[in-house]
Amino acid sequence: MASRVAIVGIIVENPEAVEKLNAILHEYAGYIVGRMGIPYRERKLSIISIAVDAPQDIISAMAGRIGRLSGVSAKTVYSAVGAEN
């Protein structure tokens, strides 16, 4: 299956979900190119972006699992160009 490059944007409003979120990200670590997290203390939330290079079904599965966590939202943006292996 063709690999895709994407960014998964995550908003964490429930600090209790962070441990489960990190466990999911650890499962997909082989596909993660980079990660940036910003704690937004004034609003009591965290903003995280995950750059991934993986087949689209893997990216969708990861984002879906993340988005089902209580107090966590996730959206994915795909590159128009497939990644070169």
C-alpha positions as CSV (number, residue, x, y, z in Angstrom):
1,M,0.0,0.0,0.0
2,A,1.2,3.5,-0.8
3,S,2.6,5.6,2.0
4,R,1.1,9.1,2.6
5,V,2.5,12.1,4.5
6,A,0.1,13.7,6.9
7,I,-0.3,15.9,10.0
8,V,-2.6,14.9,12.8
9,G,-3.7,17.9,14.8
10,I,-4.7,17.0,18.4
11,I,-6.4,19.1,21.1
12,V,-6.3,17.6,24.6
13,E,-8.8,19.2,27.0
14,N,-8.8,16.3,29.5
15,P,-5.4,15.8,31.2
16,E,-6.4,12.3,32.3
17,A,-6.4,11.2,28.7
18,V,-2.7,12.0,28.2
19,E,-1.4,8.6,29.4
20,K,-3.8,6.8,26.9
21,L,-2.8,9.2,24.1
22,N,0.9,8.5,24.7
23,A,0.3,4.8,24.7
24,I,-1.5,5.0,21.3
25,L,1.3,7.2,19.9
26,H,3.9,4.7,21.1
27,E,2.1,1.9,19.2
28,Y,2.5,3.9,16.0
29,A,6.0,5.2,16.7
30,G,7.4,3.6,13.6
31,Y,5.3,5.8,11.4
32,I,5.8,9.1,13.3
33,V,8.3,11.5,11.7
34,G,8.0,14.2,14.4
35,R,5.9,15.5,17.2
36,M,5.4,19.0,18.6
37,G,3.4,19.7,21.8
38,I,2.4,23.0,23.2
39,P,0.9,23.3,26.7
40,Y,-1.6,26.2,26.6
41,R,-1.8,26.7,30.4
42,E,-4.1,29.8,30.2
43,R,-6.8,27.6,28.5
44,K,-5.9,24.4,30.4
45,L,-5.4,22.4,27.2
46,S,-2.6,21.0,25.1
47,I,-2.1,21.4,21.4
48,I,-0.1,18.6,19.7
49,S,0.8,18.0,16.0
50,I,2.1,14.7,14.8
51,A,3.8,14.4,11.4
52,V,3.4,10.8,10.0
53,D,4.4,8.8,7.0
54,A,2.3,5.7,6.7
55,P,-0.4,4.0,4.6
56,Q,-3.7,6.0,4.7
57,D,-5.5,3.2,6.6
58,I,-2.8,3.2,9.4
59,I,-3.1,7.0,9.7
60,S,-6.9,6.9,9.8
61,A,-6.8,4.1,12.4
62,M,-4.4,6.0,14.6
63,A,-6.4,9.3,14.3
64,G,-9.7,7.5,15.0
65,R,-8.4,5.9,18.1
66,I,-7.0,9.2,19.4
67,G,-10.3,11.0,18.6
68,R,-12.3,8.5,20.6
69,L,-10.5,9.3,23.8
70,S,-12.6,11.4,26.2
71,G,-11.7,15.1,26.0
72,V,-9.5,14.7,23.0
73,S,-10.1,15.9,19.4
74,A,-8.1,14.9,16.3
75,K,-8.1,16.0,12.7
76,T,-5.9,14.8,9.9
77,V,-4.5,16.8,6.9
78,Y,-2.9,14.7,4.1
79,S,-0.3,15.9,1.7
80,A,-1.4,15.9,-2.0
81,V,1.8,14.1,-2.9
82,G,2.5,10.5,-1.9
83,A,5.7,9.9,0.1
84,E,8.7,8.3,-1.6
85,N,10.0,5.1,0.0
